[in-house]
Amino acid sequence: YTTNRGAGSVSAIDLATGQVVATIAVESDPAAHTYRALVDENANKVYVSIVGTPSKIWVIDGATNTLEHVIEDAGARTTGLALDPTTNRLYAAALADNAIVEIDLNTRTVARTFPSGGERPTQMTIDPSTSRLFVTHQGTGNVGVLDVRTGEVIRMIPTDEIALGIGFDADAQLLYVANRGGGNVTVIDTDTYDVVATLDAGTMPNTV
C-alpha cells in the first residue's frame, strides 16, 4: 500500500505482479494529504493518516481495498501511526499539537491525547511487550520514549537534526532513527537508552 500525496489517494499493489489493483480516494476530498499507511495484517485493515487541521484517519478494508470508515478529529497535522495489537489501540503523532492521539479501534474514536515530550513529533514505532512508544521529533532532534499505559515520558534521547523515520528491531532491542538534517542514522539500545552508533546515510535520509 502506498500513499500518493499529490493525488490524494492510496494505491494497493499486487506484489506478485507489480500491478496496481486498486486506487482508494475520497471524491469529496481530492486534495487529501495522505501520509502514513499502516497495515494491520491480523485484522486485514489499512490505516492512513490524512494530514490536516484537524486530521483524519482512513480505515481501508484490505479484503476489498475500499474505504470503510473515516476517523475524524485525529489531531492537528497528524503524520505517523503505530498500532498496539495487544490492546487494539492506534497511536497517531499530532505534529502541530506536540501530542500523541490514542484511538480505540473497537469504537474508532479518540480515547485520549497526551504530550509527545518534544517538538513536531513525526514518526513512531511501538514495543507492545513493554508498552513503550518511541516517537521521533523533527523539531527538537530527539526520540521520546513514552509509556502508553500512563502517557508519561520515560526518557528523551538526543539524535541529530530533523529526526524523522524510525524502525525497531525487537530481537536485537535496537532503534534506528533517520535524521534528515544530520544525514545519518542513530542506533539506540532500547534496554539502556544509549546511542550505540551513528551511521552515515548520505543526503537527507527520511525513512527506515
N, C-alpha and C positions, 0 to 999 in steps of 0.2 A: 504494500500500500504506500503510495507516495502522495504528499501534499503538493498542490500546484498553486502557489500563492498568486501568480499573475492571472490564472484562470479561475480562481475561486472555487477549486474543486479538489477531489481526491480520485486518484486512479487505482484501480485494482488490477494487478498484473499477474498473469499466469506464469510462474517461474519455469514451468516445464517447456513452454513455447516462447516466452518473452513477449507475449501479446497482451495488450490492454483488453481486459474482458468486461470492464465496466468503468464508467466515469460518474462519480457521485457529486452532485451540486444542488444548490437551492435556487430555484428560478427567481425567487423574490430577493435574493441576496447574491447577485452575480459577482460582486467585488469582495466576497468573503475572504478574509485574510487567514487562509488555512495554514497552520504552522506545524504542530507536532501530531503525528499519528502513532497511537499506541495500541497494539493488538493484544487482546485477552484471548489466548488460544483455547482455554477451558470453556469459556462462555461463548466463544466464536463471535466476539464483538470487537469493533474498532472504535476507539475514542480519538477524536480530533479536536485540538484546541483552535478556536476561531478568535484571533486577536482583535480586541475592540474595547470600548468603554461604554457599557460593560461588555465583557467577553462571553462567548458561548462555548459549549462543547457538543459536538455532534456525536451521536451514537449510531454507528453503522452496523447493520446485520451482516455478519460475514458469510452467512449461508446464501443470501440473496443479493449481497452488495448493494443494498438500498439504505437510505437514511431512515432510521427507525424512530429517533427521538432527538430533540434538542434541549440540552440543559441550559437554562438561562441564568443570568446574573452570576457568572463564574469569575468575578474579579475584574480588575482593570488591566488591560494589556497582558492577558494571560498567555503564557507560552508553553513551558514544559509540563509534562504529565508523568505521574508514577502510579502504579497500581499495586495495592496490597491484597493479594488473592485470599489471604487468611481471614481478612475482615470485610472483604468486598467493598473497600474504600478506594476512591480515586483521589489523588492529590494533584493540585494544579498550582503552578507558580504565577502569582499575580505580580508581574514586573512593576507596574506603576503603583501598586499598593505596598510593595516590600513585604508581601504576605503569602502564606500558603492557604489555599482554599481546599477544604476537605469535603468530598461529595460522597454521600451514602448511595451506593449503586442499587440498593434494594428499593429505595424511593426515588432515586435520581434527583435528589435535592441537595442543596448545600447544607452540611451539618454544622460547620463552624469555620472560622478563619483565625489564623494565628500568625504572629510575626515570623519572617524567614531568618532574621538575625543579621541581615546585610542589606545592601542596596542593589536593586534591579535583579532579583532572582530570575534565572532563565531556564536552566535545565535541572532535572532531578533523577535520582535513582533511589531505590529502597532496598533495605535488607529486612525482609519480613520476619526472619528468625530472631532479630533483636529489636524490631520496631523502630529502626533508625532510618531517617530520611536524610539523604545527602543532597544539598542544594548548592548549585554554583551561583555566584553573584558577580555579574559583569561590572557593576558599579564600584564595588569595593575590592574586587580581585581576590576572592576567597571562597571557601566551601563551608557552609553551615551544616553541622550535624544536629539533627532535631529528633527528639523523642516524640513520635506521633501519638503516643498514648496520652501524653500530658501537654504537648505543644511547646515544650520547653527546649531552649537551645542548650545542647550538651557541650559543644565546642565550636569555635571558629578557627579554621585552618587557612593561613595565608597561602596563596598560589602564585599567580602573576596577573598582569593586566588583562582585563576583559575575559574573565573565566566564563566559558560557555558550555561546551559539551562535557558530558560525564559518563563514565562507564564503570561498572562494579564487577569485579571478579570474585564471586563468593567463595570459591575454593581456595584461592590464594589470599583472600581478605585484603584486596588491593583496589584502590580507586584510581582511575585515570581521568585527568581533567585537562581539556584542551583550552589553552589560554590564547585567545585570538590576538590580543595586544602584545603578548610576550613572545609569540612564535614558538611556543613549546608546550609540552605535556607534563603536568605534575603528577607524580606517582605517590600515593599516600597509603600508608599501612593503617587499616581501619581498626586494628587492635590497639595500637599505641597513639594513633593520630599524628605520627611523624611523617614528614616528607622524606621518602627514601631515594628518590631520583627525580631529576628534571631532564626530560628528553627533548632534543631539538626536533621541531616539527615543521620547519620551513616558514612560509609566509601565511599568517592569519588562519591558523587551524580553528575549525568550528565544531566539529562533531567527532565523538568517539563511538 
